[in-house]
Amino acid sequence: LYKDLKAGRKVKGFEEYRIPEDNPKLGETIKIEAQKLTLQDRISTFKDGENYVVLYLREILPPGYEDFERVKEKVREKLIEEKSQTLAKERAEEALRALREGKEPNLKSLNFSDTPAIQISAVIDIDQKDLIRMATSKEKVFGPYSLKQGYGILVIDARNRKNIEEDEKKEILRDLLSLKSQAILSKYVENLERKSKIKINRELIGGS
């Protein structure tokens, strides 16, 4: 075996292990000898108890790399998932155009009667600008929005305005001004980052 390996000939009957993942399956002697192998000195023969062992280093993989045979099923599943998401988004955009044209595509629907827009945003990740448009504009169709499975489109049949007390109005106004000031501050910081050479370490200051 040693001579054949040394001569570069293929040898059958070897058990293949990956280090460090398969270290628990190996004896201490084999683990120590395996660590000595290099791409220049790939072969080692020694006695382990009553057995003679021939070690051969097939390859050294860079960190984070996995053999394709081991990961091809994961890759296949990932590609199918990405393709499904792409097709789902394309279909959602087609449905969005159809709804805006007054057509009724064959889609599964849920009714959110008398549901405040702010509550819907807790279920669906809706941009703040879209929330304002939903409440104030005459548009009826919004989306598509990414969901856990696929995409969703919101269709507004009617808008009801709630009468609120003066104190509640003041509270809402304070919240809106707070949101506006946060948005302005964020834009200011982004502008500083773009125009300066300062790199902000968000992890150090506890930001995200």
Disulfide bonds with the S-S distance in Angstrom:
none
